[in-house]
Amino acid sequence: MNIKNNIFYKFLIYLTNNEKQSKHEIQFDIVFFILTIIFFLWGCYIFFRKGMIEWIPVLGLETIWCIDSIRHNRE
């Protein structure tokens, strides 16, 4: 199976690149996106366990900002 035909791969490319030709390595963006989501979920778990759930929206905003940064290719 060709990875470029994979729907998950196409979704990650859409999230991490808004230009036809990326200015940097696509693999880096995909790994960065996956790590960002893992750390978001881990952070939510920690805040929930410590009873500080009011900080989860802040963590969510930081995650959105992070994904937006990779979507709008850095110079």
C-alpha positions in Angstrom: 0.0 0.0 0.0 1.3 3.4 -1.0 1.5 5.7 2.0 0.6 8.8 -0.1 -2.8 7.2 -0.8 -3.5 6.8 2.9 -6.4 9.0 4.1 -4.7 9.6 7.5 -1.5 10.7 5.7 -3.5 13.1 3.5 -5.2 14.5 6.6 -1.9 15.1 8.3 -0.5 16.9 5.2 -3.6 19.1 5.1 -3.1 20.0 8.8 0.6 20.7 8.6 1.0 22.4 5.2 -1.1 25.0 3.5 1.1 25.4 0.4 1.6 23.2 -2.6 5.3 22.9 -1.8 6.4 22.7 1.8 9.2 24.9 2.9 10.5 22.2 5.3 10.3 18.5 5.9 6.8 17.1 5.9 7.9 14.2 8.2 9.0 16.7 10.8 5.6 18.4 10.7 3.8 15.0 11.1 5.9 14.0 14.0 5.5 17.4 15.6 1.7 17.2 15.2 1.5 13.7 16.7 3.7 14.8 19.7 1.6 17.9 20.2 -1.6 15.8 20.5 0.1 13.3 22.8 1.3 16.1 25.1 -2.1 17.8 25.0 -3.8 14.5 26.2 -1.1 13.9 28.8 -1.5 17.5 30.1 -5.3 17.1 30.3 -4.8 13.9 32.3 -2.4 15.6 34.7 -4.6 18.6 35.2 -7.6 16.4 35.7 -5.8 14.2 38.3 -4.6 17.2 40.2 -8.0 18.8 40.2 -7.0 21.8 38.1 -9.4 21.3 35.3 -9.8 25.0 34.8 -6.4 25.0 33.1 -7.4 22.5 30.4 -8.9 25.2 28.1 -5.6 27.1 28.3 -3.8 23.9 27.3 -6.3 23.5 24.4 -5.6 27.1 23.2 -1.8 26.5 23.3 -2.3 23.3 21.3 -4.4 25.1 18.7 -1.7 27.8 18.5 1.0 25.1 18.1 -0.9 23.4 15.2 -1.6 26.8 13.6 2.1 27.5 13.7 3.0 24.3 11.7 0.0 24.9 9.3 1.3 28.3 8.3 4.8 27.3 7.3 7.6 29.0 9.1 10.0 31.0 7.0 
